[in-house]
Amino acid sequence: MEEYLVRRPLKRPPIHPGEILREDVIKNLNLSIDETSKRLGVSRQKLQRILDCTHPITTEMALRIGKFAGNGPGLWLRMQQAYDLWSVENKMADELSKIETVSLKYATQSY
């Protein structure tokens, strides 16, 4: 799986990496969830939660999936980070709008 960067702001939520794993990796390899969990060295339940998009990809799981898929852990961690950031930013939109951004002039004061 080749990685590419998206440079435009997304109007839709990023895809959870569990969906990518389920639809683009496991499905194309014609593997069952049981077989995939054995190959990854994790429980079926843990993998199922990720595939159901209810559990995040941890650093440990990114290492396992990256090795399994042959594309390294960074891709999986970046997908999870993009998903988390988008989700939390949208939940906090009202709260974030009340926070004033500090200008550079405040940061350059001498002490």
N, C-alpha and C positions, 0 to 999 in steps of 0.2 A: 504494500500500500504506500503510495507516494504522498508526501506531505507538501502542502502549499499554504501560504499565508493569505488571509483575507484582510485587505487593507481598508475596506469601507465599513462604516458602522452598520451593525446588523439591526434590522427592524423586527426580526423574529428571534426567539430564543435560540442559542446554539444547541446543537443536538447533544444529548447526554452520551458520553463515550460508551456506555453500556449498550445503547442502541446500535452504535457502529460495530461494536464487538459482535453483537447478536446477528445483525443483518449483513454485514460486509465480511466478517471473518469466519465465524462459526458456520453460518449458512453456506458460504462458498466452499468450505472444506468438507461439508456434509458430515459434520460431527454432532453427536448428541451432547446434551449438557453434561451428562454423566462422564462421557469420555473426555470432554474438554476440561471438566473440573479435575479429573485424574491427571491429565497432562500438565495442568497448572499447579497441581499440588495443593488444592483448596477444596473445601467442602462444596457439595452441590448447592446447598442453601446459600452460601456466601456468593457463589457465582450467579445464582438465580436472582438474588437481590440486585446485583449490578446489572444484569440483563433486563430486569424489570424497571430499571432506572430509578430505584428507590434508595440505592446505596452508592456513595461516591467511589471513584477509583482512588485508592490510597497509594502512597509511594511504593509500598511493598507489592501491591497488586499491579501497579504500572510496570515494575521490574519484571514480574512474572509474564504479563501480557506482552510486553515489549520483546522479551526473549522468545515467547511462543510465536508471535506474529512476525518476528524478525525486523521490527522497525524501531526498537528501543523504547525506553520508558518515557522519554521527553514528550513525544507526541501525545501519549495518553494523559500525562499530567497537564499539558497545556489545554487539551480538550476539556478536562475536568475543571480546570481553573476558569476557562472562558464560560463554561456552563454555570459555575458557582457565582462568579462575578456578576454575570447578567441577571441571574435570579435574585441575588441579594440586593443589587443596585435597584432593581424594579420594586422590590418590597420596601426599600428604604427611601424611595424617591421623595416623599413628602418631608421626611426628616432631613435628608441631605440638602433639600432646597432651603432650609432654614440656617444652614451653616455658611458663614461668610468665609470666602477665600481670602487668605492673608496675602497682601501684596508684598513684593520684594523689598520695598522700603523698610518694612518692619524687620525683616531678616538681616539687614545690613547694619543695624545699630551697633555701635561699639560699647564695650563694657569696661 
